[in-house]
Amino acid sequence: MADLSDFQHPRFARMYVDASVVSDRRGAREHRIRLLAGLEGRVIEIGAGNGRNFAHYPKTVTEVVAVEPEATLRRFAATEAASAPVPVSVVAGHAEDLPGEPHAFDAAVVSLVLCSVPSLPAALAEIARVLKPGGHLRFYEHVRSPNPMIGLFEDAITPVWRRVAGGCRPNRDTLGAIGRAGFVVDEIERFGFSPQPLVPAFSHLIGRAHLHSPG
Ligand SMILES: C[S@@+](CC[C@H](N)C(=O)[O-])C[C@H]1O[C@@H](n2cnc3c(N)ncnc32)[C@H](O)[C@@H]1O
């Protein structure tokens, strides 16, 4: 099992703090608003980074537990939490070992995180564990392109990309993994988005899913 020391990327973290401001200006702010619209109750946000989502939680959310493994980003997130419109507590942790009893949360939020977790099935199983039966998953992720040539290009750059970008893999089948983890996808929006100047428009998803309850 990974521990927190596996997720420390201070150089990437300092770069991400500035880069996230740029990508929000280029459109990610609107993506975050769509991601979080209509959420209610207790929410766990996994891999909250420097807290760029916090300002956009609707007032119907009663509490956000924001889990972030990287120490530099966690400090920035704590500052953002102080001015959030809903109560946000920022805690150290990672997707493979989340805080909380089983069925503790109404909803889970991941944004630009599932590309970086060491094991997608392990992370999604742990998210399912802490959600109530029928609980909601909101996701905003970049994924492997449906265009075969671009997908092959993403496969080719992944080994180098993940080393310089905090473990991020541009070629993941995140939607397939969400389905295989027992979630039913209710809504999906697909679009190309270039988060930074000179970065190609990666294939992105904003989606809503819920945990399948047998019977
Ligand atoms: C590209 S940043 C996105 C940050 C934030 N969610 C956002 O929307 O701006 C990726 C984040 O995933 C976090 N991360 C990487 N591996 C993780 C894991 N196994 N569990 C939880 N978070 C993880 C990183 O520390 C970083 O904060």
The ligand as a Tripos MOL2 file, in Angstrom:
@<TRIPOS>MOLECULE
LIG
   27    29     1     0     0
SMALL
NO_CHARGES

@<TRIPOS>ATOM
      1 C1         -3.5240   17.8590  -11.4850 C.3       1 LIG1
      2 S1         -3.7160   17.9530   -9.7700 S.3       1 LIG1
      3 C2         -5.4440   18.3380   -9.6100 C.3       1 LIG1
      4 C3         -5.7560   19.0620   -8.3340 C.3       1 LIG1
      5 C4         -7.2250   19.4640   -8.1420 C.3       1 LIG1
      6 N1         -8.0900   18.3340   -7.9910 N.3       1 LIG1
      7 C5         -7.7350   20.3450   -9.2370 C.2       1 LIG1
      8 O1         -8.8120   20.0820   -9.7780 O.co2     1 LIG1
      9 O2         -7.0950   21.3560   -9.5470 O.co2     1 LIG1
     10 C6         -3.6430   16.2420   -9.3080 C.3       1 LIG1
     11 C7         -3.8450   16.0420   -7.8280 C.3       1 LIG1
     12 O3         -3.9760   14.6510   -7.5260 O.3       1 LIG1
     13 C8         -3.2880   14.4120   -6.3240 C.3       1 LIG1
     14 N2         -3.0250   12.9660   -6.2480 N.ar      1 LIG1
     15 C9         -2.1160   12.2430   -6.9130 C.ar      1 LIG1
     16 N3         -2.1920   10.9540   -6.5460 N.ar      1 LIG1
     17 C10        -3.1880   10.8610   -5.6450 C.ar      1 LIG1
     18 C11        -3.7570    9.8040   -4.8800 C.ar      1 LIG1
     19 N4         -3.3290    8.5550   -5.0040 N.pl3     1 LIG1
     20 N5         -4.7590   10.0960   -4.0240 N.ar      1 LIG1
     21 C12        -5.2280   11.3740   -3.9080 C.ar      1 LIG1
     22 N6         -4.7280   12.4110   -4.5980 N.ar      1 LIG1
     23 C13        -3.7220   12.1590   -5.4480 C.ar      1 LIG1
     24 C14        -2.0550   15.2760   -6.4370 C.3       1 LIG1
     25 O4         -1.3930   15.4490   -5.2080 O.3       1 LIG1
     26 C15        -2.6840   16.5570   -6.9730 C.3       1 LIG1
     27 O5         -3.2050   17.3510   -5.9670 O.3       1 LIG1
@<TRIPOS>BOND
     1     1     2 1
     2     2     3 1
     3     2    10 1
     4     3     4 1
     5     4     5 1
     6     5     6 1
     7     5     7 1
     8     7     8 2
     9     7     9 1
    10    10    11 1
    11    11    12 1
    12    11    26 1
    13    12    13 1
    14    13    14 1
    15    13    24 1
    16    14    15 ar
    17    14    23 ar
    18    15    16 ar
    19    16    17 ar
    20    17    18 ar
    21    17    23 ar
    22    18    19 1
    23    18    20 ar
    24    20    21 ar
    25    21    22 ar
    26    22    23 ar
    27    24    25 1
    28    24    26 1
    29    26    27 1
@<TRIPOS>SUBSTRUCTURE
     1 LIG1         1 GROUP 0 **** ****
